[in-house]
Amino acid sequence: MSDVPTPETPVTDPAASPAPRRRWLRLGGVLLLAATVALLAGFGLFVAGIKGREAQTARRADGIVVLTGGAERITDATNLLVEGRGTRLLITGVHPDTTLAEIGRTVPATRESLECCVELGRAALNTRGNAIETAQWAREHRFRSLLVVTSAWHMPRALVELRRALPDVELVPYPVVPKRGPENWEASLANVRLLFVEYVKFIGAWLGVRSWPELSTQLGEHARPATR
């Protein structure tokens, strides 16, 4: 008998049958579930790490860097400078129109201590830009250790970027915990949303995902004399 199919015996594609499709759908569902569990487990560890991180209040370093994003960060950083915990302070990510005099009105530090030892970095547009700006500043001053001041929830991503930019410099984290307001479900939901978005950004930083642009000006201009 001939093996050539006749019109009465249509050729069927095994891959088009329902059974293989169901197997692929089950496999996709399992992989999606596994990825979701891994993501949530990682998020739990991320949050636990933030809550378990404490500022190393007794440590001193060659310099201090604070990443802008909250008034409490700059207040804590200038307090560290006044206490002699570092010889100089870089405030990175400053708005181009912000002056040192304006900052001085918001922190409990003398004008002399600010004008002596504080530099404003105006080039950074994001955390990666902060790291690049900090790296040049630290190399210019030949610093071997830095106190890093930023919010507790931002610290993991900041350290990832800073360690990539400054592999030979010791980084001492000084996480700032914002003052807590009245707790309600809306505030709790907002906090969870903030932490989850930061967790996703942290994963991106760890994987080396870049966001452009990182700097608003030429890198060499990062430490222009502060306008007073």
Buried (B, 14 or more C-beta within 10 A) or exposed (E): EEEEEEEEEEEEEEEEEEEEEEEEEEEEEEEEEEEEEEBEEEBEEBBEEBEEBEBEEEBBBBBBBBBBBBEBBBBBBBBBBBEEBBBBBBBBBBEEEBBBEEBBEEBEBEEEBBEEBBBBBBBBBBBBBBBBBBBBBBEEBEBEBBBBBBBBBBBBBBBBBBEBBBEEBEBBBBBBBEEEEEEEEEEEEEBEEEBBEBBEBBBBBEEEEEEEEBBBEEBEEBBEEBEE
